[in-house]
């Protein structure tokens, strides 16, 4: 549901659990699972794989997913939801999926037309980068920077360049496409990239620095 509905629902579940009642909460939202649940159950294809306290189950779930995922290039084979799909994501092309800290995250997108009409106006490329708890850290779109694209040739490439100031770790990409004022395609967590250890401060231990991004800042002593 929308953000307000989720907030209301999660608040109600938290209220019920405090009354000593049991709630079975099924979700891929790891932050919500961690906040609401004291015990976790990892299920795969209808079978219980692991039961333990929530933190341990989340760790096992993340590790399990990372082992399943690999570098995806052919996006046309991925199962989709019920969107228009006259125009879909065909390929995502990375030179590499492991990036040194502070190196620009660069990739290319190819699109495929699935209908006779090949003229698509006002493309809206939405790209989200999220952590393993499904918290969105970066959200970009060409419409945010007033760039207009029309698509009439499936041989065209779209180049994406994203400044990399996020902390070391594994991150998932979600791709969204709107054209001709309709949602054409939406692929969630289709590829995982890795940011290697490092920080912009030349500090010896990146793990000590909290937060999800490395913000630019300065501190000076000023005489009165």
N, C-alpha and C positions, 0 to 999 in steps of 0.2 A: 504494500500500500504506500500512500504518500507519507512524507516525513511526520506530519502531525498525527496521522493514524498510528504509525509505528510507535511514536512517543507515548501515545495514550495506551496502546496495547501492552508495551513493555512495562509501563508504569503499573498497570493493573496486575500483570503477572508477578511483579516484584512485591506488590501489596499482598497478593494471595499467598505467596511463599512465606511471608513474614507471619502469617496466621497459622503456620504449621501444616499447611496442605501441600500435596505433591502436584507439581506441574511437569508435564512432559513437553519439552521445548525442542522442536526440530528446526535446525537452521544451518546455513553455511556462513552466517555472520558471526565470526569468532569473538569479536568484541562483545556482542550481546550475550553469547553463550558464557563467556568468562564472567560477565557481570551478574548474570541471573542464576547460574547453575553451580551446585556444589559437587555434583557427580556427572561424569560424561560417559556416553556410549558411542563408540565408533562403529558405524554400520556400512557394509559394502555389499551391494547386490542383495540386500535383504538379510544378510548374515551378520551377526555380531562379531566384530573383529577384536574389540578391546574395551574393557570397562575399568575406569580408575577415577581419581579426582580430576576435576576439569582441566587443570593446567597440563597434566600428563597426557590426557586424551587430545587436547588441542595440539600439543607438540607432536604426537603420533600422527594426527590427521595432516598436519602441514608437511611432515616428512614423507608421508604416504603419497600425497599429491605431487610433491616435487619429484619423486621417483617416477611417477607416471608421465609427467610432462616432459616434452623435449622441444627442440627448436621447430616451430611450425612454419612452413612456407606455403603449402597448398591449403588455403582457407576454404576453397569451394567444397571440400569433402566434409566439412564440419556440419553437424546437425543444427538446424536453425529453428527459431520460433516462428510465429505466424505474422511475418512482416510482408511488405509488398514484394520485394525480391525481383523487381525488374532489373535492378542493378545491385550487384553484390560484391563483397570483398573477395578477390580471387587469390591474390598472393601477398604475403608480407615478406620483405627481403631485408635481412640484416647482414652487414659485413661481419658482425660478431654480436653475441648476446651477453658477453661478459665485458663490462666497461670499467676502466680505471676511474676512480673518483674524479669528478670535475671534468671528465671528457664528455662532450656533447653526445647525447643519445640520438643516433641517426638511423632511420630506416626508410624503406620505400614501400608504397602500396600500389598494387595493380587492381583494377576493377574489371568486372565481367558483366556484359549486358545479356540478360536472359529473355529478351523480347525483341520483336522486330524493330521497334522504335529505339534508336540509339542516341537520341538527343535528350540529355538530362540537364536541367538548369538548377542553379543555386545549390550546389553541393554543400553539405554541412558535415565535415569530418569531425566527429567527436572522439577524442582519445583520452582514456583515463589510465593512470598508473596507480595501482593500489598495493598495499602490503598483504601479507598472508592472513591478516585479520579482516580483510576486505574493507579497509579504511582507505578512501581515495586521498592520495597525497598530491597528485597533479591532475588537472583537468584542462585540456586545451581544445580549441576549435578554430578553424579559419574565420568563423564569423566574429570571434572575439577581437580579431585584428583587422576586420573589414577587408578580407580577401575573398573575392568572388571567383568560383570555378564553375564552368560548364563542361560536361563530358559528352564527347561524340566519337571517341576513338579508344578502343580497349587496349591499344598499344601505349597509351600515355602512362607515365609514371608520376606519382605524387610523393615528393620528398618531405619528410618530417625531421625537424631538428629541435631537440628539447634540451634546454640547459639542465645540467646534472648537478644539483646541490643536495640530493637526498643522501641519507646515511647508508653505509655499506649494508648489503643484504640482498635478498631475492624479492623481485617485484613482478606483478602480473599486469598485462595490458588488456584493456577492453576497448573494442572498436565499435563506433556507431556511425551510421551513414543515413543522411536524409537527402533526398533529391526530388524535384518537382513537388515540393511541399508535402512529401509523404516519407515516413520511415521506411527505408529500403532494406537495411540490414543492421544487425546488432549482435556482436559476438563478444561474450563475456569471458575474461581470463583466458585468452586464446594462446598466449605465449608468455614465458617467464624469462626475465632478464636478471642479470646479477651485477651489482655494483661492488667493486672490490674495496678493500679497506683504505681509508684515507680521510683527511679533512682539510679544509682550507686554511687552518690556523697553524699548521705544522706542529700540532700537539701530539705527544707521544702515544696517547691511548684514546682512540676514537670512542671506545665503549663507555668511557666516563661521561661523554657529552650526551645529555638527554635531548628529547625532542625528536622530530621526524625529518627535519631538514637542517642544514648548516646555514644559518642566517649570517649575512654580512653585517658586521658591527664594528664599532670602535669605542674605546674608553680612554679618556685623557684626563690628566690632572690640570685643573684650571686655577690659577692664582687669583684671589679676590683683589 
